[in-house]
């Protein structure tokens, strides 16, 4: 009886895994061309006591960032926030395009 229960659970897990793989492959085919683009964030006056956050199709947060920072992102619209010494300095929108250089100046 224990073996039968274990076998049924194993079969259900395999079926579930197959559905997940199928859903992921369908998602990739529905969004062709969503390749990652290299983006460079530059900041000449940023200190090392900072926090840098980007939100949009791809999200990330870094503490103690050393600029220039290179990150691969999906094309689209984003917002960036920069804190220095725990005080928010910048909160700006920006866009990433696969057809441009994509250098973002965080702060002058």
C-alpha positions as CSV (number, residue, x, y, z in Angstrom):
1,X,0.0,0.0,0.0
2,X,2.9,2.4,0.8
3,X,4.6,1.6,-2.5
4,X,1.4,2.3,-4.4
5,X,0.9,5.6,-2.7
6,X,4.5,6.6,-3.4
7,X,4.1,5.6,-7.0
8,X,1.0,7.7,-7.4
9,X,2.7,10.7,-5.8
10,X,5.7,10.3,-8.1
11,X,3.4,10.2,-11.2
12,X,1.6,13.3,-10.1
13,X,4.9,15.2,-9.6
14,X,6.1,14.1,-13.1
15,X,2.8,15.3,-14.7
16,X,3.0,18.6,-12.8
17,X,6.7,19.1,-13.9
18,X,5.7,18.5,-17.5
19,X,2.9,21.1,-17.3
20,X,5.4,23.7,-15.9
21,X,7.9,23.1,-18.7
22,X,5.1,23.3,-21.3
23,X,3.8,26.6,-19.8
24,X,7.3,28.1,-19.7
25,X,8.0,27.2,-23.4
26,X,4.7,28.7,-24.4
27,X,5.5,31.9,-22.6
28,X,8.8,32.1,-24.4
29,X,7.2,31.7,-27.8
30,X,4.5,34.3,-27.0
31,X,7.2,36.9,-26.4
32,X,9.9,36.6,-29.1
33,X,12.5,39.3,-29.3
34,X,12.4,40.0,-25.5
35,X,16.2,39.6,-25.5
36,X,18.2,41.2,-22.8
37,X,20.0,44.5,-23.6
38,X,23.2,45.7,-21.9
39,X,22.6,48.9,-20.0
40,X,25.2,51.1,-18.4
41,X,24.3,53.2,-15.4
42,X,26.8,56.1,-14.8
43,X,27.2,58.4,-11.9
44,X,30.2,60.7,-11.5
45,X,29.2,62.1,-8.1
46,X,27.8,59.1,-6.3
47,X,29.4,58.0,-3.1
48,X,29.8,54.3,-2.1
49,X,27.3,54.7,0.8
50,X,24.3,54.3,-1.4
51,X,21.4,52.1,-2.5
52,X,20.3,51.8,-6.1
53,X,17.0,50.3,-7.2
54,X,15.4,49.7,-10.6
55,X,11.8,48.6,-11.1
56,X,10.1,47.6,-14.3
57,X,10.1,44.4,-16.5
58,X,13.2,43.4,-14.6
59,X,13.8,44.5,-11.0
60,X,16.9,44.7,-8.8
61,X,18.3,46.5,-5.8
62,X,22.0,47.0,-4.9
63,X,23.7,48.5,-1.9
64,X,27.1,50.1,-2.0
65,X,27.1,50.3,-5.8
66,X,30.3,51.3,-7.6
67,X,29.5,53.1,-10.9
68,X,29.6,52.6,-13.8
69,X,27.2,49.6,-13.3
70,X,26.4,47.3,-16.2
71,X,23.3,45.2,-16.1
72,X,21.3,43.3,-18.7
73,X,17.7,44.3,-18.9
74,X,14.6,43.6,-21.1
75,X,13.5,46.4,-23.3
76,X,10.8,48.5,-21.8
77,X,9.9,51.3,-19.4
78,X,11.6,51.4,-15.9
79,X,12.0,53.6,-12.9
80,X,15.2,54.1,-10.9
81,X,15.7,55.3,-7.4
82,X,19.0,56.3,-5.8
83,X,19.6,56.9,-2.1
84,X,22.8,58.3,-0.6
85,X,23.3,58.2,3.1
86,X,19.7,56.9,3.5
87,X,18.3,60.0,1.8
88,X,16.5,59.5,-1.5
89,X,18.3,61.6,-4.1
90,X,16.8,60.5,-7.4
91,X,13.6,58.9,-8.6
92,X,13.2,59.0,-12.4
93,X,11.7,57.0,-15.2
94,X,13.8,55.8,-18.1
95,X,13.3,53.5,-21.2
96,X,15.4,50.7,-22.6
97,X,15.5,50.2,-26.3
98,X,17.3,47.4,-28.2
99,X,18.2,49.9,-30.9
100,X,20.2,52.4,-28.8
101,X,23.3,52.7,-26.7
102,X,21.4,52.6,-23.4
103,X,23.6,54.7,-21.1
104,X,21.6,56.0,-18.1
105,X,23.0,58.9,-16.1
106,X,21.9,58.4,-12.5
107,X,23.2,61.7,-11.1
108,X,25.5,64.5,-12.4
